[in-house]
Amino acid sequence: MLSAEIIAIGSELLTHTKTDTNSLWLTEKLNEIGIEVKLKTVVGDDEMRLEETIRDAIGRSEIVITTGGLGPTEDDITRRVSAKALDKDLAFKETLLDELKEKFRSFGYEMPERNISQAYIIDGAKILPNPNGSAVGMLTNIDDKLLVNLPGPPRELKPMFDNFVVSELQEMAGEVFVKRRSLRVSGMGESALDELIAPIYTQYKNPQTATLFNKTEIEIQLTATGETEFQADAANTELANKIVDKLGISVFATNGELMEEVIGKILTERKETLAVAESCTGGLIGERLTNVSGSSNYFIEGVVAYHNDAKSRTLSVPKDLIEKHGAVSAEVAEAMASGIREYARTDYGVSVTGVAGPTGGTEEKPVGTVFIGFADENNTTSLRLKLPGDRDLIRWRASQAVLDNLRRQILKK
């Protein structure tokens, strides 16, 4: 596979208020045509550092793409620094200047003098038109390598790349098909998971395997290349099947589905229904379930019983049970699950009650203590969890635990 680097230019991208989303988008587009992004760099408006970065990137990679810094202001340095890094001059293009002047006139303005700088391009570069802005892009061949300069605004960058750059890169990359497969795993730590599957995936150079831990699960990303789309898909499927066989029920998705989508599919296939009773998650589980189109077919009802009186009044949790064990307890979680199931007359009832923090914890039940309940026609059970994180993370992890426990309970039947 050809290798590429992306250089995002602009001092604003080094602050906490701006995020470089262009690189993510470009990476996806490059991967789709069989080009692997090896490095992404963010460089401020510093001529010396930018020149050094471009020179180093050209030395390492076949394709280098810069984003930003093509505007008319003093801090837009990409044009002249790129030329310097390539040991080339800037060439003035009268036709570009005429187009710029006409573009400004079409909006009822005279072009400011400072925009003249945008009529200069790297000598020998191919001009990439920009119908959505004033800054054209440039595509420069350096022996068997390529430097692509793109504007920063996504509404300008994306159509420019799609319309004028992709075809050039595809010609360089040749006929390569890249396919991805995402497995999602719950209930395991990243180290334990890798211990189990590393002996499997390390036997393969194609697909490539990467594991990513997020706030509630581990994602196993498989990326395969092939001479045909079928060949790439088949390579992913072979490895995915081996990983699933090893991890078993811990794998809840084999094509990147979210937990709430998996739950929806299971309940739809079984023609079964669900109701939810929430305390510390404050409706988050219901929100996740109803984010899935068609969820009204299986998700019947959700109750946020935050106060103890609400647990008793709406879910029929005995007051003496709360007084004896506390609202955050296995007994109350089970009573909430069975209470909502009976109230809504569904096949399943699930519940959650806990201490999300940052206050409210005790020595016996510290912040992060969560009880989740499950009820069906035959039994009622609960689990005690100690979830790490801040308030938002604890609530999200609790919602995931409730849904995952529901999935496992159903699949065990």
C-alpha positions as CSV (number, residue, x, y, z in Angstrom):
1,M,0.0,0.0,0.0
2,L,1.1,3.6,-0.7
3,S,1.8,5.6,2.4
4,A,0.5,9.1,3.1
5,E,1.0,11.9,5.6
6,I,-1.4,14.7,6.5
7,I,-0.2,18.0,7.7
8,A,-2.9,20.3,9.3
9,I,-1.7,23.9,9.3
10,G,-2.8,26.7,11.6
11,S,-2.0,27.9,15.1
12,E,-5.7,27.8,16.0
13,L,-5.5,24.0,15.7
14,L,-3.1,24.0,18.6
15,T,-5.6,25.5,20.9
16,H,-8.3,23.7,22.9
17,T,-11.1,25.4,21.0
18,K,-10.4,24.0,17.5
19,T,-10.3,20.3,16.4
20,D,-8.7,19.1,13.2
21,T,-11.7,17.2,11.6
22,N,-10.3,17.4,8.1
23,S,-7.6,14.8,8.8
24,L,-10.2,12.2,10.0
25,W,-12.2,12.7,6.9
26,L,-9.2,12.5,4.6
27,T,-7.9,9.4,6.3
28,E,-11.2,7.6,5.6
29,K,-11.1,8.7,2.0
30,L,-7.5,7.6,1.5
31,N,-8.0,4.3,3.2
32,E,-11.0,3.6,0.9
33,I,-8.7,3.7,-2.2
34,G,-5.9,1.6,-0.6
35,I,-3.6,4.4,0.7
36,E,-2.5,4.1,4.3
37,V,-2.1,7.2,6.5
38,K,1.1,6.7,8.5
39,L,1.3,10.1,10.2
40,K,-0.7,13.2,11.0
41,T,0.9,16.4,12.1
42,V,-0.5,19.7,13.3
43,V,1.8,22.7,12.7
44,G,1.2,26.3,13.8
45,D,1.9,29.3,11.6
46,D,5.6,28.9,12.0
47,E,7.6,29.0,8.7
48,M,10.7,27.2,9.9
49,R,8.8,24.3,11.5
50,L,6.4,24.0,8.6
51,E,9.2,23.8,6.1
52,E,10.9,21.2,8.1
53,T,7.7,19.2,8.5
54,I,7.0,19.2,4.7
55,R,10.5,18.3,3.8
56,D,10.5,15.4,6.3
57,A,7.1,14.2,5.1
58,I,8.1,14.2,1.4
59,G,11.2,12.2,2.4
60,R,9.1,9.5,4.1
61,S,5.9,9.1,2.2
62,E,4.7,8.9,-1.3
63,I,1.7,11.2,-0.7
64,V,1.7,14.4,1.5
65,I,-1.5,16.4,1.9
66,T,-1.6,19.7,3.7
67,T,-4.8,21.4,4.8
68,G,-5.2,25.1,5.6
69,G,-3.0,28.2,5.3
70,L,-4.0,29.1,1.7
71,G,-5.8,32.3,2.5
72,P,-4.7,35.9,1.8
73,T,-3.7,37.0,5.3
74,E,-0.2,37.3,6.7
75,D,-0.4,34.1,8.7
76,D,-1.4,32.0,5.6
77,I,2.1,30.7,4.9
78,T,1.4,27.3,3.3
79,R,1.8,28.5,-0.3
80,R,5.3,30.0,0.0
81,V,6.6,27.5,2.6
82,S,5.5,24.5,0.4
83,A,7.4,26.0,-2.5
84,K,10.5,26.6,-0.4
85,A,10.3,23.0,1.0
86,L,10.3,21.7,-2.6
87,D,13.1,24.1,-3.7
88,K,10.7,25.7,-6.2
89,D,9.5,29.2,-6.9
90,L,6.0,30.7,-6.8
91,A,4.6,31.5,-10.2
92,F,2.1,34.3,-10.8
93,K,-1.0,33.3,-12.7
94,E,-2.8,36.2,-14.4
95,T,-5.9,34.0,-15.1
96,L,-6.2,33.2,-11.4
97,L,-6.2,36.9,-10.6
98,D,-8.9,37.6,-13.1
99,E,-11.0,34.8,-11.7
100,L,-10.6,36.1,-8.2
101,K,-11.6,39.6,-9.2
102,E,-14.6,38.3,-11.0
103,K,-15.6,36.2,-8.0
104,F,-15.5,39.2,-5.7
105,R,-17.4,41.3,-8.2
106,S,-20.1,38.7,-8.4
107,F,-20.7,39.3,-4.7
108,G,-20.7,43.0,-5.2
109,Y,-17.2,43.8,-3.9
110,E,-13.9,44.9,-5.3
111,M,-11.1,42.4,-4.5
112,P,-8.8,43.6,-1.7
113,E,-5.1,44.0,-2.7
114,R,-4.0,41.3,-0.3
115,N,-5.9,38.6,-2.3
116,I,-3.3,39.0,-5.0
117,S,-1.2,36.5,-3.1
118,Q,-3.8,33.8,-3.9
119,A,-2.9,34.2,-7.6
120,Y,0.5,32.6,-7.0
121,I,1.0,28.9,-7.1
122,I,4.0,26.5,-6.8
123,D,5.8,26.5,-10.1
124,G,4.7,23.5,-12.1
125,A,1.8,22.6,-9.8
126,K,-1.6,21.6,-11.1
127,I,-4.3,24.1,-10.0
128,L,-7.2,22.6,-8.1
129,P,-10.3,24.8,-8.7
130,N,-12.3,26.0,-5.7
131,P,-15.8,27.1,-6.6
132,N,-16.7,27.4,-2.9
133,G,-13.9,29.9,-1.9
134,S,-11.1,32.1,-3.0
135,A,-8.1,29.7,-2.4
136,V,-7.3,27.3,-5.1
137,G,-5.5,24.1,-4.2
138,M,-2.3,22.8,-5.7
139,L,-1.1,19.3,-6.7
140,T,2.7,19.1,-7.3
141,N,4.5,16.0,-8.6
142,I,8.0,15.5,-7.1
143,D,9.6,12.6,-9.0
144,D,7.3,9.6,-8.0
145,K,5.7,11.5,-5.1
146,L,2.9,14.0,-4.7
147,L,2.3,17.1,-2.6
148,V,-1.4,18.2,-2.4
149,N,-2.2,21.5,-0.8
150,L,-5.9,21.9,0.2
151,P,-7.8,24.8,1.8
152,G,-8.8,24.5,5.4
153,P,-12.6,25.1,5.4
154,P,-14.3,21.6,5.1
155,R,-16.9,23.0,2.7
156,E,-14.0,23.9,0.3
157,L,-11.7,21.0,1.1
158,K,-14.1,18.1,0.6
159,P,-15.5,18.8,-2.8
160,M,-12.0,19.8,-4.0
161,F,-10.6,16.5,-2.9
162,D,-13.5,14.4,-4.3
163,N,-13.6,16.2,-7.6
164,F,-10.0,16.8,-8.4
165,V,-7.7,14.7,-6.2
166,V,-9.2,11.3,-5.8
167,S,-8.7,10.3,-9.4
168,E,-5.0,11.2,-9.3
169,L,-4.5,9.2,-6.1
170,Q,-6.4,6.2,-7.5
171,E,-4.1,6.1,-10.5
172,M,-1.1,6.1,-8.2
173,A,-2.5,3.4,-5.9
174,G,-3.7,1.1,-8.6
175,E,-6.6,-1.3,-8.3
176,V,-6.7,-2.0,-4.5
177,F,-9.8,-2.7,-2.6
178,V,-9.9,-1.9,1.2
179,K,-12.6,-3.2,3.4
180,R,-13.2,-2.7,7.1
181,R,-14.9,-4.8,9.8
182,S,-15.5,-3.8,13.3
183,L,-16.2,-6.2,16.2
184,R,-17.4,-4.8,19.5
185,V,-16.7,-6.5,22.8
186,S,-18.2,-5.9,26.3
187,G,-17.3,-7.2,29.7
188,M,-13.6,-7.6,29.2
189,G,-10.5,-5.5,29.8
190,E,-8.2,-4.6,26.9
191,S,-5.2,-6.6,28.2
192,A,-7.3,-9.7,28.9
193,L,-8.8,-9.5,25.5
194,D,-5.5,-9.1,23.7
195,E,-4.0,-12.0,25.6
196,L,-6.8,-14.2,24.1
197,I,-6.8,-12.9,20.5
198,A,-3.2,-11.8,19.8
199,P,-2.1,-15.4,19.0
200,I,-4.8,-15.4,16.4
201,Y,-4.5,-12.0,14.7
202,T,-0.7,-11.9,14.7
203,Q,-0.7,-14.8,12.3
204,Y,-2.2,-12.5,9.7
205,K,-0.5,-9.6,7.8
206,N,-3.8,-9.1,5.9
207,P,-6.1,-8.1,7.6
208,Q,-4.4,-5.7,9.9
209,T,-5.9,-5.6,13.4
210,A,-6.2,-2.8,15.9
211,T,-7.9,-2.7,19.2
212,L,-9.5,0.5,20.6
213,F,-10.9,0.9,24.1
214,N,-13.6,3.5,24.6
215,K,-15.8,4.4,27.6
216,T,-17.8,1.2,27.6
217,E,-16.4,-1.4,25.2
218,I,-13.5,-2.6,23.1
219,E,-13.6,-2.2,19.4
220,I,-11.5,-4.7,17.3
221,Q,-10.9,-3.1,13.9
222,L,-10.0,-5.3,11.0
223,T,-8.7,-3.8,7.7
224,A,-8.2,-6.0,4.7
225,T,-6.9,-5.3,1.2
226,G,-7.6,-7.4,-1.9
227,E,-7.5,-7.4,-5.6
228,T,-11.3,-7.5,-5.5
229,E,-13.9,-6.3,-3.0
230,F,-15.0,-9.9,-2.4
231,Q,-11.4,-11.0,-1.6
232,A,-11.0,-8.2,0.9
233,D,-14.3,-9.0,2.6
234,A,-13.4,-12.7,2.7
235,A,-10.1,-12.0,4.5
236,N,-11.9,-9.9,7.2
237,T,-14.6,-12.6,7.6
238,E,-12.1,-15.4,8.1
239,L,-10.3,-13.6,10.9
240,A,-13.5,-12.2,12.4
241,N,-14.9,-15.7,12.7
242,K,-11.9,-17.0,14.5
243,I,-11.9,-14.0,17.0
244,V,-15.7,-14.5,17.6
245,D,-15.2,-18.2,18.3
246,K,-12.5,-17.4,20.8
247,L,-14.4,-14.6,22.7
248,G,-17.9,-16.1,22.5
249,I,-20.8,-14.1,24.0
250,S,-18.5,-11.2,24.9
251,V,-18.7,-10.1,21.2
252,F,-21.9,-8.3,20.9
253,A,-21.5,-6.9,17.4
254,T,-19.7,-8.1,14.3
255,N,-20.3,-5.2,12.0
256,G,-19.9,-2.2,14.2
257,E,-23.5,-2.1,15.6
258,L,-24.2,-0.2,18.8
259,M,-25.4,-2.1,21.8
260,E,-28.9,-0.6,21.5
261,E,-29.1,-1.7,17.9
262,V,-28.2,-5.2,18.9
263,I,-30.8,-5.3,21.6
264,G,-33.4,-4.0,19.0
265,K,-32.5,-6.8,16.6
266,I,-32.7,-9.5,19.2
267,L,-36.1,-8.4,20.5
268,T,-37.5,-7.9,17.0
269,E,-36.4,-11.3,15.9
270,R,-38.0,-12.9,19.1
271,K,-41.1,-10.7,18.9
272,E,-40.5,-9.8,22.6
273,T,-40.9,-6.5,24.5
274,L,-39.0,-4.5,27.1
275,A,-39.7,-1.9,29.8
276,V,-37.0,0.1,31.7
277,A,-36.9,1.5,35.2
278,E,-34.1,4.1,35.7
279,S,-32.8,6.0,38.7
280,C,-29.2,7.2,38.4
281,T,-29.1,7.1,34.6
282,G,-32.0,9.6,34.5
283,G,-33.6,8.3,31.2
284,L,-30.3,7.6,29.4
285,I,-31.2,3.9,28.7
286,G,-34.6,5.0,27.2
287,E,-32.9,7.6,25.1
288,R,-30.5,5.1,23.7
289,L,-33.2,2.6,22.9
290,T,-35.4,5.1,21.2
291,N,-32.5,6.4,19.1
292,V,-33.0,3.2,17.0
293,S,-35.6,3.5,14.3
294,G,-38.5,1.0,14.8
295,S,-37.9,0.7,18.6
296,S,-41.6,1.3,19.3
297,N,-42.1,-2.3,18.2
298,Y,-40.3,-3.7,21.3
299,F,-39.6,-0.8,23.7
300,I,-42.9,-0.2,25.5
301,E,-42.2,2.0,28.4
302,G,-39.6,3.8,30.4
303,V,-39.8,5.3,33.9
304,V,-37.3,7.6,35.6
305,A,-38.0,6.9,39.3
306,Y,-35.4,9.2,40.8
307,H,-36.9,9.8,44.2
308,N,-37.6,7.0,46.6
309,D,-41.3,7.9,46.7
310,A,-41.4,7.5,42.9
311,K,-39.9,4.0,43.2
312,S,-42.7,3.0,45.6
313,R,-45.5,4.9,43.9
314,T,-44.8,4.0,40.3
315,L,-42.9,0.7,40.5
316,S,-44.5,-0.7,43.6
317,V,-41.1,-1.0,45.4
318,P,-42.0,-1.6,49.1
319,K,-41.0,1.4,51.3
320,D,-39.7,-1.0,54.0
321,L,-37.4,-2.6,51.4
322,I,-35.9,0.8,50.7
323,E,-35.6,1.6,54.4
324,K,-33.9,-1.7,55.1
325,H,-31.5,-2.0,52.2
326,G,-31.3,1.5,50.8
327,A,-32.3,2.7,47.4
328,V,-29.0,1.6,46.0
329,S,-29.2,-2.1,46.6
330,A,-29.7,-5.4,44.9
331,E,-33.1,-5.8,46.5
332,V,-34.4,-2.5,45.2
333,A,-32.9,-3.0,41.7
334,E,-34.7,-6.4,41.5
335,A,-38.0,-4.9,42.8
336,M,-37.7,-2.0,40.2
337,A,-37.1,-4.5,37.4
338,S,-40.1,-6.7,38.3
339,G,-42.2,-3.7,39.1
340,I,-41.8,-2.1,35.7
341,R,-42.3,-5.4,33.9
342,E,-45.6,-6.0,35.7
343,Y,-46.7,-2.4,35.2
344,A,-45.9,-2.4,31.5
345,R,-46.8,-6.1,30.9
346,T,-43.7,-6.8,28.9
347,D,-41.5,-9.8,28.4
348,Y,-38.6,-8.2,30.1
349,G,-38.0,-5.5,32.7
350,V,-34.6,-4.0,33.5
351,S,-33.5,-1.5,36.0
352,V,-30.6,0.5,37.4
353,T,-30.0,2.3,40.7
354,G,-26.6,3.7,41.8
355,V,-24.3,6.4,43.1
356,A,-23.1,8.5,40.1
357,G,-21.4,11.1,42.2
358,P,-19.5,13.1,42.8
359,T,-21.4,13.3,46.1
360,G,-23.5,10.7,47.8
361,G,-21.0,7.9,48.3
362,T,-20.4,6.1,51.5
363,E,-17.7,3.6,52.7
364,E,-20.1,0.8,52.1
365,K,-21.4,2.1,48.8
366,P,-18.8,4.5,47.3
367,V,-19.3,6.6,44.2
368,G,-19.6,4.3,41.2
369,T,-21.6,1.7,43.0
370,V,-24.4,0.6,40.7
371,F,-27.0,-2.2,40.9
372,I,-28.7,-3.4,37.8
373,G,-31.8,-5.6,37.7
374,F,-33.4,-8.0,35.3
375,A,-36.8,-9.6,35.3
376,D,-38.6,-12.0,33.0
377,E,-41.5,-14.4,33.6
378,N,-39.3,-17.0,35.3
379,N,-36.8,-15.1,37.4
380,T,-35.5,-11.8,38.8
381,T,-31.8,-11.2,39.2
382,S,-29.4,-8.4,39.9
383,L,-25.7,-7.5,39.6
384,R,-23.5,-5.2,41.7
385,L,-20.9,-3.2,39.8
386,K,-18.2,-0.7,40.8
387,L,-17.8,1.6,37.8
388,P,-14.9,4.1,37.4
389,G,-15.1,7.6,36.0
390,D,-16.9,10.9,36.6
391,R,-20.6,11.3,36.8
392,D,-21.3,11.3,33.1
393,L,-19.0,8.3,32.5
394,I,-20.6,6.3,35.4
395,R,-24.1,6.9,34.0
396,W,-23.1,5.9,30.5
397,R,-21.3,2.8,31.7
398,A,-24.3,1.9,33.8
399,S,-26.6,2.2,30.8
400,Q,-24.3,-0.1,28.8
401,A,-24.2,-2.6,31.6
402,V,-28.0,-2.8,31.8
403,L,-28.3,-3.4,28.1
404,D,-25.4,-5.9,28.0
405,N,-26.9,-7.9,30.9
406,L,-30.2,-8.0,29.1
407,R,-28.5,-9.3,26.0
408,R,-26.7,-12.0,27.9
409,Q,-29.8,-13.0,29.8
410,I,-31.8,-13.4,26.6
411,L,-29.1,-15.3,24.8
412,K,-28.7,-17.7,27.7
413,K,-32.4,-18.8,27.4
